[in-house]
Amino acid sequence: MQENKALFIIFGGTGDLAKRKLYPSLFRLFRKGAIQKHFAVIGTARREWSDDYFREIITQSISSLNPTPKEIELFTQHFYYQTHNVDNTEEYDTLEKLANKLDYKYQLDGNRIFYLAMAPNFFGTIAKHIKSQHILSDHGFNRLIIEKPFGTDYESAKKLNNDISAAFDEDQIFRIDHYLGKEMIQNISAVRFGNNIFESLWNHHYIDNVQVTLAESLGVEERGGYYDKSGALKDMVQNHILQVVALLAMEPPTTFTDQAIRKEKINALQSVRIYQENEVAQTFVRGQYSQGEINHRELKGYLAEEGVNPDSTTETFVAGKLMIDNFRWSGVPFYIRTGKRMTEKGTRINVVFKSTPINIFRNKEEDIKAVPDMPKNILTIYIQPTEGFSLTLNGKEIGEGFNIEPVRLDYRHSADIIDNSPEAYEKLILDCLKGDATNFTHWDEVATSWQIVDGIRDYWDNENPKLPTYPAGSMGPIESFELIEKDNRHWIWQPDEWYKERGLL
């Protein structure tokens, strides 16, 4: 692997994200040779740490990767710490001097990556000082990585973007969505554009509906205080789900480059119908988990979670129907759902193809109208925790007659492949090093996503419709099943049925 040169300046270098994700990802890149001799890392935060103590923290954060003593020594000697108050201009001057010193020491060619692993309300202040105190390099690349949430609605996101854009150009801003770093999310494009059997059918002539499910079996855990101010719509739909929908719905790019892919994703998102308030009630459902039991284990309700307002009306579940108003997807609903405390953890996509027009295998005596449609072909893309694909076809049932039954062609990545595949943050940091923005979100994508979500949020906030509940351990409120059933369809993935059949739910 080719070595990359860069100085990483991590604001929030003592935080949980840095310790759990960033430092282990940098070590994996170091071990693979993507960064070697010509890199350095400056961690900044309010805490008064020394370089030596910082390096001890780095050693602890990578311990699960079983580094050798030699690897630890070679890796951690590239890490430096600076106590830093983001509002103190003088401390940015100190940071600038350290950055220049390390640039010379490690021969970094002026390449700098600024990672804001902090709350978004600090983004504007940090970006302004990075520019005003001349920390931007004038002879290498300057790239800014920022984490979600990017705003709380369109207006706050726009203000945040304006603040950042005063210091960085759009092509220098890398808005990270770790879902886009997952192997099978990136495989969506491979399935579509690498197989004519699918791309030639990828339109409203042959596809009946598309279903995207992001289910979490855990509750809000220690994030109760944060989650209660956010909810499932903002936490999952505005970013992860709409990004997946964009990849599924976009037109084929002219070339497989970040600019071409971004262009088509933006076009797809801008084609998603923005509902008026009176339409939201017919197309979106929310819910909140209540006390439940699964596999003989009692689960508490959302209102009993630590940090949650006992009178909270925050949704922990969202299901909805998106319509994409362009020629390719005319009339094809994209059903989405996501929630906490559902039956199983899993992210999967079901592409449901239309049935053959007539079931020719009926008995001659049977009335055509009385014969059910042929089972639909279904392409399933498994994102997590299992990774792979399945395709449901129709075949003849063994025995007399000519009864048709579904047959599943199934492929799953082995546990070894999954264990050894690059972690999402590792892949995304490497993409940023290479200047590849394919798997990051452009401002136009963020803006359009908020415009889609804001209309739904406004209806829920202004009209305050009923907030259904669902037992913890189930697949959501009954209203989410009714939402799709009124279109004479059903959710393809229903893991709760397995538990119900065995008396475990």
C-alpha positions in Angstrom: 0.0 0.0 0.0 1.3 3.4 -0.9 2.4 5.6 2.0 0.5 8.9 2.5 1.9 12.1 4.1 -0.2 14.2 6.4 -0.5 16.0 9.7 -3.8 15.1 11.6 -5.0 17.7 14.0 -7.8 16.2 16.1 -10.0 18.6 18.0 -11.5 16.6 20.8 -8.5 14.3 21.0 -9.4 13.0 24.5 -13.0 12.1 23.6 -14.7 8.8 23.2 -14.9 8.9 19.4 -11.1 9.5 19.1 -10.3 6.7 21.5 -12.8 4.1 20.2 -12.6 4.8 16.5 -9.9 7.3 15.3 -6.8 6.0 17.0 -7.4 2.3 16.3 -8.2 3.2 12.6 -5.0 5.2 12.3 -3.1 2.2 13.8 -4.6 -0.1 11.2 -3.5 2.2 8.5 -0.1 2.4 10.0 0.1 -1.4 10.2 -0.9 -1.7 6.5 1.6 0.9 5.4 -0.9 3.6 4.4 0.9 5.9 6.9 4.4 5.1 8.1 7.2 7.6 8.6 5.7 10.7 7.2 2.7 11.4 9.5 2.0 13.1 12.8 -1.0 13.5 15.0 -1.8 16.5 17.3 -4.5 15.8 19.8 -6.2 18.8 21.4 -8.7 19.2 24.2 -9.2 21.2 27.5 -7.5 18.5 29.6 -3.9 19.2 30.7 -2.1 16.2 29.4 1.5 15.7 28.5 2.7 14.0 25.3 3.8 11.0 27.3 0.4 10.6 29.0 -1.3 11.1 25.6 0.8 8.3 24.2 -0.3 6.0 27.0 -3.9 6.7 26.1 -3.1 5.8 22.5 -1.5 2.6 23.6 -4.6 1.7 25.6 -6.9 2.5 22.7 -5.2 0.1 20.3 -4.6 -2.7 22.8 -7.4 -4.8 21.3 -5.5 -5.0 18.0 -2.6 -6.8 19.8 0.2 -4.5 18.7 3.8 -5.6 19.3 6.0 -3.5 21.6 7.9 -2.3 18.5 4.7 -1.3 16.7 3.6 0.6 19.8 6.9 2.5 20.0 7.0 3.3 16.3 3.3 4.4 16.1 2.9 6.4 19.3 6.1 8.5 18.8 4.2 10.3 16.0 1.5 11.6 18.6 1.6 15.0 20.3 -0.8 16.7 22.6 -1.7 20.3 23.2 -4.1 21.6 25.8 -6.5 23.8 23.9 -9.5 26.0 24.5 -11.3 26.5 21.2 -12.2 30.1 22.1 -8.7 31.1 23.0 -7.0 32.7 19.9 -3.5 32.6 21.4 -3.7 28.8 21.7 -4.3 28.6 18.0 -1.0 30.5 17.5 0.7 27.8 19.7 -1.0 25.1 17.6 0.2 26.7 14.4 3.8 26.7 15.6 3.6 23.0 16.6 2.0 22.2 13.2 4.9 23.8 11.3 7.5 22.1 13.5 6.0 18.7 12.9 5.6 19.4 9.2 9.3 20.0 8.9 10.3 17.1 11.3 8.2 14.5 9.4 8.5 16.0 5.9 4.7 16.2 5.5 4.7 18.5 2.5 2.2 20.8 4.1 -0.7 18.2 4.0 -3.1 18.8 6.8 -6.3 17.0 7.9 -8.4 18.8 10.6 -10.7 16.4 12.4 -13.5 18.0 14.5 -14.4 15.2 16.9 -16.5 17.7 18.9 -20.0 19.0 19.2 -21.2 20.9 16.1 -21.6 24.2 18.0 -17.8 24.5 18.1 -17.3 23.9 14.3 -17.7 27.5 13.2 -15.4 28.9 15.9 -12.7 26.3 15.2 -12.9 26.9 11.4 -12.7 30.6 11.8 -9.6 30.4 14.0 -7.9 27.9 11.7 -8.1 30.4 8.9 -7.4 33.6 10.9 -4.4 32.2 12.7 -2.9 30.8 9.5 -3.0 27.1 10.4 -4.1 26.3 6.9 -1.1 25.2 4.8 -0.2 27.2 1.7 1.8 24.4 0.0 -0.1 21.2 0.6 -3.7 20.0 0.9 -6.1 21.2 3.7 -9.0 18.9 4.5 -11.7 19.2 7.2 -13.5 16.1 8.5 -16.7 16.8 10.5 -19.1 14.4 12.2 -22.8 14.4 12.3 -25.2 15.7 13.4 -24.8 18.5 10.9 -27.4 20.9 12.2 -30.8 20.1 13.7 -32.8 21.4 10.7 -32.2 23.0 7.4 -31.7 26.5 8.8 -29.2 25.5 11.5 -27.4 23.3 9.0 -27.2 26.2 6.5 -25.7 28.5 9.2 -23.2 25.9 10.2 -22.2 25.3 6.6 -21.8 29.1 6.0 -19.5 29.3 9.1 -17.3 26.4 7.8 -17.3 27.6 4.2 -15.8 30.9 5.3 -12.5 28.9 5.9 -12.8 25.8 3.7 -14.0 25.3 0.1 -16.6 22.6 -0.5 -14.1 20.2 -2.0 -12.0 20.5 1.2 -14.9 19.5 3.5 -15.5 15.8 4.2 -18.7 15.3 6.1 -18.4 11.8 7.6 -21.3 9.3 7.7 -19.8 6.1 9.0 -22.6 4.1 7.3 -21.0 5.0 3.9 -17.8 3.3 5.0 -19.5 0.0 5.5 -18.5 -2.7 3.0 -22.0 -3.7 1.9 -23.2 -0.1 1.6 -20.4 0.4 -0.9 -21.4 -2.9 -2.5 -24.8 -1.4 -3.5 -23.1 0.2 -6.5 -21.3 -3.1 -7.4 -24.6 -5.0 -7.4 -26.3 -2.5 -9.5 -23.7 -1.4 -12.0 -21.7 -4.6 -12.1 -24.6 -6.9 -13.1 -26.7 -6.2 -16.1 -29.3 -8.7 -14.8 -30.1 -6.1 -12.2 -29.3 -2.7 -13.8 -31.5 -3.5 -16.8 -34.4 -4.2 -14.5 -33.6 -1.4 -12.0 -36.7 0.8 -12.8 -40.5 1.1 -12.4 -41.2 -1.4 -15.2 -39.9 -4.3 -13.1 -39.5 -3.2 -9.5 -42.7 -3.2 -7.3 -41.2 -1.6 -4.2 -37.9 -1.1 -2.3 -37.6 -1.6 1.5 -34.8 -0.3 3.7 -34.7 -1.4 7.4 -32.2 -0.2 10.0 -33.1 -2.0 13.1 -31.4 -1.7 16.5 -32.0 -4.3 19.2 -30.6 -2.0 21.9 -32.3 0.9 23.6 -30.9 4.4 24.0 -28.5 3.1 26.7 -26.3 5.9 28.0 -27.3 8.3 25.2 -30.7 9.0 26.7 -30.1 12.7 27.3 -28.8 13.3 23.8 -31.3 11.0 22.0 -34.3 12.7 23.8 -33.4 15.9 22.0 -33.0 14.2 18.6 -35.2 11.2 18.0 -35.1 8.5 15.2 -36.1 10.9 12.4 -33.1 13.2 12.8 -30.7 10.5 14.2 -31.2 7.9 11.5 -33.5 9.0 8.6 -31.9 12.4 7.7 -28.5 10.9 7.2 -28.1 7.1 7.1 -31.4 6.1 5.5 -31.6 8.9 2.9 -27.9 8.2 1.9 -28.9 4.5 1.3 -31.9 5.6 -0.7 -29.8 7.9 -2.8 -27.4 5.1 -3.7 -30.3 2.8 -4.6 -32.2 5.4 -6.6 -29.4 7.4 -8.4 -28.8 7.2 -12.2 -25.7 5.4 -13.4 -22.7 7.9 -13.1 -20.9 8.6 -16.3 -17.6 7.5 -14.6 -17.0 6.0 -11.2 -15.5 9.1 -9.6 -16.5 11.0 -6.5 -17.7 14.0 -8.6 -19.9 11.9 -10.9 -21.4 9.8 -8.1 -22.1 12.8 -5.9 -23.9 14.5 -8.8 -26.2 11.5 -9.3 -26.9 11.1 -5.6 -27.8 14.8 -5.3 -30.1 14.5 -8.3 -31.8 11.4 -6.7 -32.3 13.2 -3.4 -33.7 16.3 -5.1 -36.3 14.0 -6.8 -37.6 12.7 -3.5 -41.1 14.1 -3.0 -41.3 16.7 -0.1 -44.7 16.1 1.6 -47.1 18.8 2.6 -48.3 18.6 6.2 -51.6 17.0 5.3 -49.7 14.2 3.4 -47.3 13.3 6.2 -50.1 11.6 8.2 -50.7 9.2 5.3 -47.1 8.4 4.6 -45.1 8.5 7.9 -45.6 6.8 11.2 -43.6 7.3 14.4 -43.5 5.2 17.6 -41.9 4.9 21.0 -40.9 1.7 22.7 -42.6 0.7 25.9 -41.9 -2.1 28.3 -41.5 -5.5 26.7 -40.1 -9.0 26.9 -38.1 -11.1 24.4 -36.6 -14.5 24.9 -37.7 -14.4 28.6 -35.8 -11.2 29.2 -37.7 -8.1 30.4 -36.9 -4.8 28.7 -37.8 -1.4 30.1 -39.6 1.2 28.1 -38.1 4.4 26.7 -39.6 6.6 29.4 -37.8 4.6 32.1 -34.4 5.1 30.5 -31.8 7.2 32.2 -31.7 10.8 31.0 -35.1 10.6 29.3 -37.9 13.0 30.3 -40.7 10.9 31.8 -43.2 12.9 29.7 -41.1 12.7 26.5 -42.8 12.5 23.1 -39.6 11.7 21.3 -39.9 9.0 18.7 -37.7 6.0 18.9 -39.1 4.5 15.7 -40.0 5.9 12.2 -41.5 4.2 9.2 -42.5 5.9 6.0 -43.1 5.8 2.3 -40.8 7.9 0.0 -41.8 8.6 -3.6 -39.1 9.6 -6.1 -40.6 11.8 -8.8 -38.5 11.0 -11.9 -39.0 8.7 -14.9 -37.0 5.7 -13.5 -38.9 5.4 -10.3 -42.4 6.7 -11.2 -44.9 5.0 -8.9 -42.4 2.9 -7.0 -42.6 3.4 -3.2 -39.4 3.2 -1.1 -40.5 2.0 2.3 -38.2 2.9 5.1 -38.1 2.0 8.8 -35.7 2.3 11.7 -36.0 2.0 15.4 -34.5 1.2 18.8 -35.3 -1.9 20.8 -36.5 -3.9 17.9 -36.5 -7.7 17.6 -33.1 -8.0 16.1 -30.2 -5.8 15.1 -29.9 -5.6 11.4 -29.6 -3.4 8.4 -31.0 -4.9 5.1 -32.4 -3.8 1.8 -35.2 -5.7 0.0 -35.7 -4.9 -3.6 -39.1 -6.5 -4.5 -39.7 -7.2 -8.2 -43.1 -7.3 -9.8 -44.8 -10.7 -10.3 -45.1 -12.3 -13.7 -48.4 -11.0 -15.3 -50.2 -14.4 -15.3 -49.7 -17.6 -13.3 -49.6 -20.1 -16.2 -49.2 -23.0 -13.7 -52.8 -22.8 -12.5 -55.0 -25.8 -13.1 -57.1 -25.6 -16.2 -60.3 -25.7 -14.2 -59.3 -22.8 -11.9 -60.6 -19.3 -12.5 -57.7 -17.0 -13.4 -59.0 -14.4 -11.0 -59.0 -16.8 -8.1 -55.4 -17.9 -8.6 -52.9 -15.9 -6.5 -50.1 -14.0 -8.2 -46.8 -15.7 -8.5 -44.5 -15.1 -5.5 -42.4 -12.0 -6.2 -38.6 -12.2 -6.8 -36.7 -10.5 -4.0 -33.1 -9.3 -4.0 -31.9 -8.8 -0.4 -28.7 -7.0 0.4 -27.5 -7.7 4.0 -25.5 -4.8 5.4 -25.0 -5.8 9.1 -24.4 -7.8 11.2 -24.3 -10.4 8.5 -23.0 -9.3 5.1 -24.0 -10.7 1.8 -26.8 -11.1 -0.8 -29.8 -13.4 -1.4 -32.1 -13.7 -4.4 -35.5 -15.3 -4.1 -36.6 -17.1 -7.3 -39.5 -19.4 -8.1 -39.0 -23.1 -8.7 -41.1 -26.2 -8.9 -42.0 -27.9 -5.6 -40.8 -31.5 -5.5 -43.6 -34.0 -6.1 -46.7 -34.4 -8.2 -48.3 -31.5 -10.0 -46.6 -28.2 -10.7 -46.8 -26.2 -7.6 -44.4 -23.2 -7.4 -42.4 -22.4 -4.3 -39.8 -19.7 -3.6 -36.1 -20.8 -3.8 -33.4 -18.7 -2.2 -30.0 -18.3 -3.7 -27.9 -17.1 -0.8 -24.3 -15.8 -0.3 -22.9 -14.5 3.0 -19.4 -13.4 3.7 -17.6 -15.7 6.1 -16.8 -14.6 9.6 -13.1 -14.5 8.7 -13.7 -12.1 5.9 -15.9 -9.8 8.0 -13.4 -9.8 10.9 -10.5 -8.9 8.5 -12.4 -6.3 6.4 -11.4 -2.7 7.1 -13.5 -0.9 9.7 -15.6 2.0 8.4 -13.6 4.8 9.9 -10.4 3.2 8.6 -11.7 3.3 5.1 -13.1 6.8 5.3 -9.9 8.3 6.8 -7.9 6.6 4.0 -10.3 8.1 1.5 -9.8 11.5 2.9 -6.0 11.1 2.8 -6.4 10.3 -0.9 -8.8 13.1 -1.5 -11.6 10.7 -2.5 -15.0 12.2 -1.4 -17.2 9.4 -2.9 -18.3 8.1 0.5 -18.7 11.5 2.2 -21.8 13.8 1.9 -21.9 17.0 -0.1 -23.6 20.1 1.2 -26.3 19.7 -1.4 -27.1 16.2 -0.1 -27.2 17.5 3.5 -29.4 20.5 2.5 -31.9 18.3 0.5 -32.1 15.7 3.3 -33.0 18.3 5.8 -35.7 19.8 3.6 -37.2 16.3 3.2 -37.1 15.7 6.9 -38.2 19.2 8.1 -41.7 18.8 6.6 -42.3 15.6 8.6 -40.9 17.0 11.8 -42.9 20.2 11.5 -46.1 18.2 11.1 -45.4 16.1 14.2 -44.4 19.2 16.2 -47.3 21.4 15.1 -50.1 19.0 14.9 -48.9 16.7 17.7 -50.6 13.6 16.3 -50.9 10.4 18.4 -47.6 8.8 19.4 -48.1 5.0 19.1 -46.1 2.7 21.3 -44.6 -0.7 20.6 -43.4 -3.3 23.0 -39.6 -3.4 23.3 -38.5 -6.5 21.3 -41.1 -6.1 18.5 -40.6 -4.7 15.0 -42.5 -1.5 15.7 -46.0 -0.3 16.2 -48.9 -1.9 14.4 -49.4 1.4 12.5 -46.2 0.8 10.6 -47.6 -2.5 9.3 -50.9 -0.9 8.4 -48.9 1.8 6.5 -47.6 -0.7 4.0 -50.6 -3.1 4.1 -53.0 -0.3 2.8 -50.9 -0.5 -0.4 -51.5 -4.2 -0.5 -47.9 -4.9 0.4 -46.1 -6.2 3.5 -42.7 -5.9 5.2 -40.4 -8.6 3.8 -38.2 -8.8 6.9 -40.2 -9.9 10.0 -37.9 -11.6 12.4 -40.5 -11.2 15.2 -42.5 -14.0 13.6 -39.8 -16.5 14.5 -39.9 -15.5 18.1 -43.7 -15.5 18.3 -43.9 -19.0 16.8 -41.7 -20.2 19.7 -43.4 -18.3 22.4 -40.4 -16.0 23.0 -42.2 -12.7 22.2 
